[in-house]
Amino acid sequence: MSDGNDDISLDDRGLNDRPLNDRPVFFAELRPHRSLGQRGHFVFFLIAGMLTVAHMAIFLVSGAWPIVMFFGADFLILFGAFWLNNRAARACELVEVSRTSISIRKRAPSGFETAHEFNPFWARFKVSRKEEIGITDMSVSGQGRRTDVGSFLHLDDRERFAATFAGALARVKRGL
């Protein structure tokens, strides 16, 4: 999550060219967390591939050649699962609050993008919590429309986003 006041200069994104009321008070780019980077995936599949080939060789030499196909299928399934996981990591949400609008743009892993616009004075930010878990759902609604926000975030990131987004929305509603 990137907060516009900390990480990203508004000049770098060309947002200071907008009229004063359309300039963002809050900006966040939400992305799903992935524990392994590109180098980690390479090392993981290098080790998994070497172990698979070693086990395939052992079973091939001992005469149990049909087992070799199962090891190959297991490796392909593992590779496919990681490929799908990395593809899902391409999803992102861009949340922007200005004095005149709340803009939430969601980009799917396929590249399909949907945009939701809300009036900040009519919008409501709803946070659902469970006592033992924390935040389970966050949504913005207003004028008969509703959209979820940050459903893929980790629990700590949800707490931090909810606090900063609610604070920004309150500042806009107070006219600050």
C-alpha positions in Angstrom: 0.0 0.0 0.0 1.4 3.4 -0.9 0.1 6.5 0.8 0.3 9.6 -1.4 1.5 11.7 1.5 4.5 9.5 2.2 5.8 7.6 -0.8 4.6 9.3 -4.0 5.1 13.0 -4.9 2.0 14.4 -6.6 4.3 16.2 -9.0 5.7 12.9 -10.2 2.2 11.7 -11.1 1.2 14.9 -12.8 -1.6 15.6 -10.4 -0.7 19.2 -9.6 -2.0 20.1 -13.1 -5.6 19.5 -11.8 -7.8 22.2 -10.3 -7.4 22.6 -6.5 -10.6 20.7 -5.6 -9.7 17.7 -7.9 -6.2 17.2 -6.4 -6.0 14.1 -4.3 -5.9 14.4 -0.6 -5.3 10.6 -0.3 -3.9 8.1 -2.8 -3.2 4.4 -2.2 -2.1 1.7 -4.6 -3.2 -1.7 -3.2 -1.4 -4.8 -4.4 -1.6 -8.4 -3.1 1.4 -9.5 -1.0 3.6 -12.3 -2.4 6.3 -13.8 -0.3 8.7 -14.8 -3.1 10.1 -12.5 -5.7 11.4 -13.5 -9.1 14.7 -14.6 -7.8 13.0 -16.7 -5.1 10.9 -18.4 -7.7 13.9 -19.2 -9.7 15.8 -20.7 -6.8 12.7 -22.7 -5.6 12.1 -24.2 -9.1 15.8 -24.9 -9.5 15.8 -26.9 -6.3 12.5 -28.6 -7.0 13.6 -29.5 -10.5 16.9 -31.0 -9.3 15.0 -33.1 -6.7 12.4 -34.2 -9.2 15.1 -35.3 -11.7 17.0 -37.1 -9.0 13.9 -39.0 -7.9 13.0 -39.7 -11.5 16.5 -41.2 -12.1 16.3 -43.4 -9.1 12.9 -44.9 -10.1 14.0 -45.2 -13.8 17.2 -47.1 -12.8 15.2 -49.4 -10.4 12.8 -50.3 -13.2 9.7 -48.5 -12.0 9.5 -46.3 -15.1 5.7 -45.5 -14.8 6.5 -43.6 -11.5 8.7 -41.2 -13.6 5.6 -39.8 -15.3 4.0 -39.1 -12.0 7.0 -37.1 -10.8 6.9 -35.1 -14.1 3.2 -34.5 -13.7 3.7 -33.3 -10.1 6.4 -30.9 -11.2 4.1 -29.5 -13.9 1.2 -29.1 -11.5 3.5 -27.3 -9.0 4.7 -25.0 -11.8 1.1 -24.3 -13.0 0.0 -23.4 -9.4 2.8 -20.9 -9.0 2.1 -19.5 -12.5 -1.5 -18.9 -11.5 -0.5 -17.4 -8.2 1.9 -15.0 -9.9 -0.7 -14.1 -12.4 -3.2 -13.3 -9.6 -0.5 -11.0 -8.1 -1.0 -8.6 -11.1 -4.3 -7.4 -9.6 -4.3 -4.0 -8.1 -6.6 -1.3 -6.8 -6.0 2.5 -7.0 -7.9 4.5 -4.4 -7.9 8.2 -4.6 -9.8 10.7 -2.5 -10.1 14.4 -3.5 -12.4 17.2 -2.3 -14.9 16.4 -5.0 -14.7 12.6 -5.6 -13.6 9.2 -4.4 -12.2 7.2 -7.3 -11.6 3.4 -7.0 -10.0 1.7 -10.0 -9.7 -2.1 -9.9 -7.4 -3.9 -12.3 -7.9 -7.6 -12.7 -4.9 -9.9 -13.5 -6.2 -10.1 -17.1 -5.8 -6.4 -17.4 -9.5 -5.6 -17.3 -10.1 -2.4 -15.4 -13.3 -1.2 -13.7 -13.7 2.3 -12.2 -16.0 3.4 -9.4 -16.7 7.1 -8.6 -18.4 8.3 -5.5 -19.2 11.7 -4.0 -17.2 12.0 -0.8 -20.1 13.8 1.0 -22.5 11.0 0.2 -20.1 8.0 0.5 -19.9 5.7 3.5 -16.9 3.7 4.3 -18.1 0.5 6.0 -15.7 -1.8 7.9 -16.8 -5.2 9.1 -14.9 -6.8 12.0 -14.8 -10.0 13.8 -13.4 -9.8 17.3 -10.9 -12.7 17.1 -9.8 -12.0 13.4 -10.0 -8.3 12.8 -11.2 -6.6 9.7 -13.0 -9.0 7.4 -14.5 -6.7 4.8 -14.2 -3.1 3.7 -16.5 -1.3 1.3 -17.4 2.1 0.0 -21.1 2.8 -0.8 -23.1 5.7 -1.9 -25.9 6.8 -4.2 -27.1 3.2 -4.5 -23.8 1.7 -5.5 -21.2 -0.3 -3.5 -17.8 -1.7 -4.1 -15.3 -3.7 -2.0 -11.9 -2.3 -1.2 -8.7 -4.2 -0.4 -10.2 -7.6 -0.1 -6.8 -9.2 -0.8 -4.8 -7.3 1.8 -3.2 -8.8 4.8 -4.9 -8.2 8.2 -2.4 -5.6 9.3 -2.5 -3.8 6.0 -6.3 -3.7 6.2 -6.1 -2.1 9.6 -3.6 0.5 8.4 -5.6 1.2 5.2 -8.9 1.5 7.0 -7.5 4.0 9.5 -5.8 6.2 6.8 -8.7 6.1 4.4 -11.3 6.9 7.0 -9.1 9.8 8.2 -8.8 11.2 4.7 -12.5 10.8 4.1 -13.3 12.6 7.4 -10.9 15.4 6.5 -12.7 15.9 3.2 -16.1 15.9 4.8 -15.0 18.5 7.4 -13.7 20.7 4.5 -10.0 20.6 5.6 
